[in-house]
Amino acid sequence: MLRKFRKHRSPLGIAILKPNPMRNSIAHGRRNAVRIVFFQLGIAGLVGLGFCARDWPSGIAAGYGGAAVAIGNALFAWRFYAGGVVSARRAAVSMFVAEAAKWGWLVLMLYLALAVFHLAPLPLIVGVIAAQVAFWAATGIVR
């Protein structure tokens, strides 16, 4: 029974037992991935709204670029966590496949944005960079 508790010291030096919450790494990773993707989508929306002050096509391009990165990260997380608990070798293969899928998605979305939809390049790239920076920030914020 005592293994479920951690021993801490109060400011007065008295030992205190606190619950030791257990985490399922797969479920925790999935929850964090969802939080990070929503954080990225929020930042992409804010950048898109900021560019909407200039004109609508710029706002759409910035939002599209940020959403492409966020959806790519959601695709990565979905593919990476799809196998559940697996061996280290299988997890590494799953990670490489997920990363390749994410980059393939991003290349396809950027191609469509520039060649098919003719979106403005500068706001598009700013949206991509903002969403990627949001990912780096969110990995430090989301626990």
C-alpha positions in Angstrom: 0.0 0.0 0.0 2.8 2.4 0.7 4.2 2.0 -2.8 1.4 4.1 -4.1 2.6 7.1 -2.2 5.6 9.3 -2.5 7.4 10.7 0.5 7.7 14.5 0.6 9.0 16.9 3.3 7.0 19.9 4.4 8.6 23.2 5.0 8.9 22.3 8.6 10.7 19.0 7.8 7.8 16.7 8.5 7.4 13.7 6.2 4.2 13.9 4.2 2.8 11.0 2.0 1.3 12.2 -1.3 -0.4 10.0 -3.9 1.9 8.9 -6.7 -0.3 9.2 -9.9 0.5 6.6 -12.5 0.5 7.5 -16.2 -0.2 5.3 -19.1 2.4 6.5 -21.5 0.3 5.7 -24.6 -2.9 7.4 -23.3 -0.9 10.4 -22.0 0.9 10.8 -25.3 -2.4 10.7 -27.2 -3.9 13.4 -24.9 -0.8 15.6 -25.2 -0.9 15.2 -29.0 -4.5 16.4 -29.1 -3.7 19.4 -26.9 -0.7 20.3 -29.0 -2.6 20.1 -32.2 -5.4 22.3 -30.9 -2.8 24.8 -29.6 -1.3 24.9 -33.1 -4.7 25.3 -34.7 -5.4 28.2 -32.3 -2.1 29.9 -33.2 -2.7 29.3 -36.9 -6.1 31.0 -36.5 -4.7 34.0 -34.7 -2.0 34.4 -37.4 -4.7 34.1 -40.0 -6.8 36.7 -38.3 -3.7 39.0 -38.1 -3.2 38.7 -41.8 -6.9 39.3 -42.4 -6.2 42.9 -41.3 -4.2 43.2 -44.5 -6.6 41.4 -46.8 -8.7 38.2 -46.9 -6.5 36.2 -49.3 -3.5 36.7 -47.0 -5.4 35.6 -44.0 -6.6 32.5 -45.7 -3.1 31.7 -46.8 -1.6 32.1 -43.3 -4.4 30.0 -41.8 -4.0 27.4 -44.4 -0.2 27.1 -43.8 -0.7 26.8 -40.1 -3.5 24.3 -40.4 -1.4 22.2 -42.8 1.3 21.9 -40.1 -1.1 21.1 -37.3 -3.0 18.5 -39.3 0.4 17.0 -40.3 1.3 16.7 -36.6 -2.1 15.1 -35.9 -1.4 12.6 -38.7 2.0 11.9 -37.1 0.4 11.3 -33.7 -2.3 9.1 -35.1 0.1 6.9 -37.0 2.7 6.8 -34.2 0.2 5.8 -31.4 -1.9 3.5 -33.6 0.1 0.4 -32.6 -0.3 0.8 -28.9 2.4 -0.8 -26.7 5.0 -2.3 -29.0 8.7 -3.2 -29.0 11.4 -0.6 -29.4 12.2 -1.6 -32.9 8.5 -1.4 -33.9 8.1 2.0 -32.2 11.1 3.3 -34.1 9.7 2.0 -37.4 6.3 3.5 -36.6 8.0 6.8 -35.8 9.9 6.9 -39.1 6.7 6.0 -41.1 4.7 8.6 -39.2 7.4 11.3 -39.9 7.5 10.4 -43.6 3.7 10.6 -43.7 3.8 14.0 -42.0 6.3 15.4 -44.4 4.5 13.9 -47.4 1.3 15.6 -46.2 3.1 19.0 -45.8 4.7 18.8 -49.2 1.3 18.0 -50.8 -0.5 20.8 -49.0 2.2 23.4 -49.9 2.1 22.2 -53.5 -1.7 22.6 -53.6 -1.5 26.0 -51.9 1.0 27.4 -54.3 0.3 25.6 -57.6 -3.4 24.9 -57.5 -5.0 27.4 -55.1 -2.5 30.2 -55.9 -2.3 31.4 -52.3 0.1 34.3 -51.3 3.5 32.7 -50.5 4.7 35.0 -47.7 1.6 34.7 -45.4 1.6 30.9 -46.2 5.1 30.5 -45.0 4.5 32.7 -42.0 1.6 30.5 -41.0 3.8 27.4 -41.4 6.5 28.9 -39.3 4.1 30.1 -36.6 2.5 26.7 -36.3 5.9 25.0 -36.0 7.0 27.5 -33.4 3.7 26.9 -31.6 4.5 23.1 -31.6 7.9 23.7 -30.0 6.4 26.0 -27.4 3.5 23.6 -26.7 5.9 20.7 -26.0 7.3 22.7 -23.2 3.9 23.9 -21.9 1.7 20.8 -22.3 2.5 18.1 -19.7 
